[in-house]
């Protein structure tokens, strides 16, 4: 879907060239709820490599020649706001922007959807011409903060009485690096085990024979394996026609397997721990599925799988009975598998992992470093409006997501279309949540973990050996990265 610029939608004061209408930078509307949501096994590697490349752009970008010529003669401060949303998600934010503009007579915000926003924001900030406000992804917080591209928010928050307990703790942690809050969460997401109720009912006899309840999802890893076996079907020739569960389907949370099993990817001393014994246990469990059902047999079976936004998605089409996926599944089920009955439970408890495990993430809003003081203050007034309960609930209701706020109105819960919203909100408040690491080369770590995962599931390398490779590579890479940080000016966690 191509973006069509709307009259008045993205006109803004160019800081060097006066007034005009800037064409949209967005290439297309993406049906997305997170960068991870869009990932498939085929595009994940390229996506994370691009992310790693974007994290290194700040020191080598050409200056863009930014300057400020002032606002048009209407007495208002005109702010440029870039975000990655287009389509229905962009429309939702436009509505919030419109409400803010009408709520006061001093500031006008102009919304612009921008493709590959992380790279373009770094370029604009490095060139001295950043937008006044921008929307990014959760994994951008640390690399952007470490490159001096963000404005710290704690001072503004303290001055205006905005406390961190305004939000659910997990989302505050995502927006915080080295004790400083660099961003605010806007639209959150987390994940759970989705299961096909019709397939459970069709296999009720087999499930009960194993002592399993077909009316609920698995609560432990042992139960997950038992459910998976009871729900798997073969044809007369021994080919798979239905799988109860497959670790690589859809493969959006490969980075989280170790956390789920109780492992760590980095320890309290800042040392890489990719080959933590519990991480190895997680990958050995993955390896077990390939050995049990056969790599070649799984390849033949999965060759017909469709992507998330198609009726051929293996969960929608009944080929895979259980998947670990995000809350966005509800919207896609409504669109591509209307009438499908499904359930959701937290990730099943592993022997050494936390109770109520889930992955959490969120889109974020930032004020780039380099915005002049008067405009920075106006930008903060807009950010404060966006994080208010009415605006947050309006935005997330339209995005069909929960809210990152600690308090939720009854009206939001009543109007929200997701039948398991209460569960997802409750899971995000658990102690057993995992989110991307606060490290500037997280994208590289993800890439290496993905490569290890592929070797393990294809039985081309044992789990311990594959993670030993990640351990060695990332230890060297992280040492180099930390050395490069030591050569940079220290991060300023206060307004300058």
Secondary structure, 3 states (H helix, E strand, C coil): CCCCCCCCCCEEEECCCEEEECCCECCCCCCCCCHHHHCCHHHHHHHHHHHHHHHCCCCCCCCCCCCCCCCCCCCCEEEEEEECCCHHHHHHHHHHHHHHHHHCCCEEEEEEEECCHHHHHHHHHHCCCCCCEEEEECCHHHHHHHCCCECCCHHHHHHHCCCHHHECHHHHHHCEECCEECCEEEEEEEEEEEEEHHHHHHCHHHHHHCCCCCCCCCCEHHHHHHHHHHCCEECCCCCEEEEEECCCCCCCCHHHHHHHCCCCCECCCCCECCCCHHHHHHHHHHHHHHHHHCHHHHHHHHCCCECCCCCCECCCCCCEEEEEEECCHHHHHHHHCCCCCEEEECCCECCCCCCCCEEEEEEEEECECCCCHHHHHHHHHHHHHHCCHHHHHHHHHHHCCCCCECCCCHHHHHHCCCCCHHHHHHHHCCCCEECCCCCCCHHHHHHHHHHHHHHHHCCCCCHHHHHHHHHHHHHHHHHHHHHHHHCCCCCCCCCC
